[in-house]
């Protein structure tokens, strides 16, 4: 199988109370697993596409044959998005929460005025995304940071399909399956709680890699 579901980087209960264990088990073990399974099924007979990284597959989604493009867009996007999502979270004992520092904090100040202003803008993108989708912090081609949101399992790598092309370094899943068991329809509460588990060290590492 060209793509695989990696294990979570921490136990399913590690992000409680921000994200409960049952939600994490279903989100990772069922939803993400299904995206991986359906992506592999869509790529059967397309060895050239299956050999790409998930990042490259998303970047070149407009060149995927039309017959499988929607399946690859939805499921490949779902796989990339969730891989990033798990990596940019951590329990507080392992670095989750707090605030960005160093060059990332300086770039956030430059782009948004302050970390608090960034949090407000990002939260607005997450809360105001109608239906299902994602909120993102990304690095544009000119090196500047930006905040945006995308519907469904689209992401900013899919430059030909979205209105906010960039390289995402932080993403928040606002599909109902990401929060409904614990928060029901209270998406703003979920967004607020999520800041307590953001792994800023990993976000900074991704930012540095894009800027290198």
Secondary structure as UniProt FT lines:
FT   TURN            12..18
FT   HELIX           21..26
FT   HELIX           27..32
FT   HELIX           33..42
FT   TURN            43..45
FT   HELIX           47..50
FT   HELIX           54..59
FT   HELIX           61..63
FT   HELIX           66..87
FT   HELIX           92..94
FT   HELIX           102..112
FT   HELIX           115..127
FT   STRAND          133..139
FT   TURN            141..142
FT   STRAND          145..151
FT   TURN            152..153
FT   TURN            156..157
FT   TURN            159..161
FT   STRAND          167..173
FT   HELIX           176..178
FT   HELIX           180..183
FT   TURN            184..185
FT   HELIX           187..194
FT   HELIX           195..197
FT   STRAND          198..199
FT   HELIX           200..211
//
